[in-house]
Amino acid sequence: MTEFVPLLVLLTVAVVLVLAGYAASALLAVRSAMDAAPPFSGGLPPQEHAVSRFHVRWYPVTMVFLAFDMEMLFMYPWTLVVSRVGPASVVEMFLFLGILLAGVLYAWREGALRWA
């Protein structure tokens, strides 16, 4: 049991330091009139509830964003292995980009990129 004493002391010190930090923050924090306003939309009063529904036109925009996000997710590791794998990896990446471009062109044709 004595081998756990340093671990318990370290845990106790960590908990005391965290609680002291919270107490110091509560005691030394500057109170202002902005604390009464909600932090939504830069301090302005909200026009609608925070969990209100979005218009359906934002969902295709979200899908297009995710397509570009997935592109970057797969391109970063590809840059590390392209020199080791060779031309086959370049062909695979352009095939992937072609499929992605087909999806973006389809979304464009369907009007998902129109903002109004």
Secondary structure, 3 states (H helix, E strand, C coil): CHHHHHHHHHHHHHHHHHHHHHHHHHHHCCCCHHHHCCCCCCCCCCCCCCCCCCCCCHHHHHHHHHHHHHHHHHHHHHHHHHHHHCHHHHHHHHHHHHHHHHHHHHHHHHCCCCCC
